[in-house]
Amino acid sequence: MNVIVQGVSNLEPRAHPYEGEYDSRVRHYDFVRQPELIRQVLEDFKPWEKYEAVQDFYQLLEWINGPSRIFETSDCRLEAPKANPYPDMLFKKILFGRVMIFFRNWASNYADILANKRYFVSNDLQDLTNGLAAFLPKVHREAPVTFQIYCAPTYYRHDNELPSFGHQLMIQWNCWGDSDQGLFTNLSAGIDAIGGALKEAATETKAGSLG
């Protein structure tokens, strides 16, 4: 297992809430207000629901978006298993996915602005990033999974107001295995690690949104 903190991603800033231009199904759902949608609308995950890892992922989203939590989710993704292109990983297949998380108190996600319009990740989000990087190795069950942690530039859209620029946390994973069953077994270990690390980070992070 490996954890890599990548800093601010080089992706174009995205809006929150967002809508996908290439597929009408791809848009943000407010799982805080409608948690029942978690098991209904995630089109990437539906084909793989026979695997326990997908049920584990649904439970993770239910916890993140649950009552009285400090986080919520913006987006998630799961690609179909592919042939492993990395010769240093001695497995036949690879499974890629991600989940994007931000503070429910939106102000904690807003960028700190320095001179010359330089935007920096907020202290709260940086603390969360550092906490996850520290806790993931401690709670992770041994499995061939690599995590990459990014801060993704985001415009938080308010009704009748100008968007506020900030970031959200993007946790990407690569799982390896020799079969689909092996991939999803290892993904289950990875999801368990993300949940455990988030709980630890939420306890330890001294962010204003934590109260």
Secondary structure, DSSP 8 states (H G I E B T S, - for coil): -EEEEEEE--S--EEES-B-SS-TT-B---TTT-GGGGGTS-TTTGGGTTSHHHHHHHHHHHHHTSTT-SEEEEEEEE---EE---TTS--SEEEEEEEEEEESSGGGGB-EEEGGGEEE--HHHHHHHHHHHHHHHHH--S-SEEEEEEEEEEEE--TTS--EEEEEEEEEEEEEESSHHHHHHHHHHHHHHHHHHHHHHHHH---GGG-
